[in-house]
């Protein structure tokens, strides 16, 4: 009589987040930038968990200017959490301020009232708190009594 042994190998996938770094060479709008990596690869980055006003919306240009001020021409670090259907890396973008402290651009935009938390994709308690504080202080787009979220603005354009 033969004994058969079945060996089961269980593979556990660990999703170590990918990190990219490079110099910001383009700011398309408040929540989309392009970096040039040390390997000279251009990577388009969509800032995770936020949605800035579109260029043709109130505060759209301000959001782009704010992002440009923080990152254009500077070295950034991106913690990639996903890749979207357009081939963009979706992630948390960090840059060092003039004092050498690393700041999160995603959070800065929300805190300045220049981005909504994109609740469809993110429920970060920290970002939600920053958005509420910006709303209560009437910073940025929250100066408007009825700001139109960019996802609704895009939907209205498609109709």
N, C-alpha and C positions, 0 to 999 in steps of 0.2 A: 504494500500500500504506500502510495506516494503522498507526501504532504506538500501542499502548495501554499506558498506564503504570498500574500498580497501586500505589497508595500505601497502605502499611500503617502504621497508627498504633497504637503500643503504649502503652497507658496503664499506668503503674505506680502502683499504689495504695500510698500511704504511710499507714501507720496511726499518725498522730500521736495519742497518748493524750489523751483528753479529761480536762480538769481541772475539778473543781467545787470551790467553796468556799462556806462558809456557817457559820451558828451551829448547833451541835447542840441540837435541841429535844426529842429523845426518845432514850432508850436502851431498846430492846425486850429485848435480852439481850446477852450478852458480845460477840457478833459482828454485831449488827445495830443501826444507829442511823438516825435521821432528821435531816437538816439542813434549814435554811431558808436558801435562797440570797438574795443581795442583791436579786434580782428577785421575792422573796417566793414562790418556788416550793419546795414541800416535796419532798425527794428521799430515798427510803429507800436506805440504803447497807448492803451486805453486805461485811464485811471479807474481802478476798481471801486465799486460801491457808490459812485457818485454820478450825477448827471448835471452838467452845467447848462445854462441857457444857450440856445443856438445863437449863432452870430447875428441873425436878424431879430432876435428877441431883445427886450430890455435886459441889460447887464451881460449880454453875450460877449460884447467887445471888452467890457471890463474884466470878465472872467479870463478871457484870452490874455489880456494885458497883465493880469495878476500872475497867471501861470508863467508867462514869458519872463516877468521880473524875477520870479523864483528860480527858474531852471534854464532859460535859454543861454547857451554857451557854457554851461556848467556841467560838471560831472554829476551824474545821478546814479542811484542804485534802485533797481526795480525788483521787488519780490513778486514774481509771476504766480498768479493763482489759477490762470486758465488761458486758453487761446480762443478768440472768438471766431465766428464764421467768416469774418473778413481777413483772417490771418494776423490779427493784432494780438500782441501779448496784453493780457488784462492783469493789472497788478497795482501794488502799493508803491508809490514813487517817493523816494527820499533824496534830500539834498542837504548839504551842510550850509548853515547860515554863516554870516560874517564872523561869528564867535566860535565857529567850528562845531556847533551842535547840529546833530542830524534832525531835520524836521520832515514830517510827512506832508507832502503836497496835497494829497487827498483830504486830509483833515483840515489843513489850512484853508482850502477853498470852502469847505462847509462852514467852518468857524467864521469866515469873513462874509458869509451870506452870499456866496457866489456859486453855490451848488446845492442841489437837493441830495439827500440820501436816496439812492436808487433802491427803494424797498423791494422791488421785484427781484433783485439779486442780492440784497444785503440787509441784514437787520442788526448791524453792529450797535450795541447799546451806547458805546462811546460816540459814534457819529450821530446817532439820533439825539443824544444830549447836546452835542455841539449845534446841531440844526435848530433844536428848540431854543437854545440860548441866543442864537443869531436872530431867530424869529422874534423872540421877546424884546431884544434890543433894537429891532428893526434895522439890522445891518444889511447892506447890499440889496439883493432882490426883495428882501422882506420889507423894504420901504413901501413897496406897492401893496395896496390893500388886497388885491386878488392876483398874485403872480401865477402865471400859467406854467406848469411844469413842462420841461422840454419834450417829454414823451407825448403829452397832449398836443403840444405845438406841432410836432412831427406828424401826428395822426391827422390833425386838421389840414395840414398841407397836402396830404395824400388823398383827401376826400374830393 
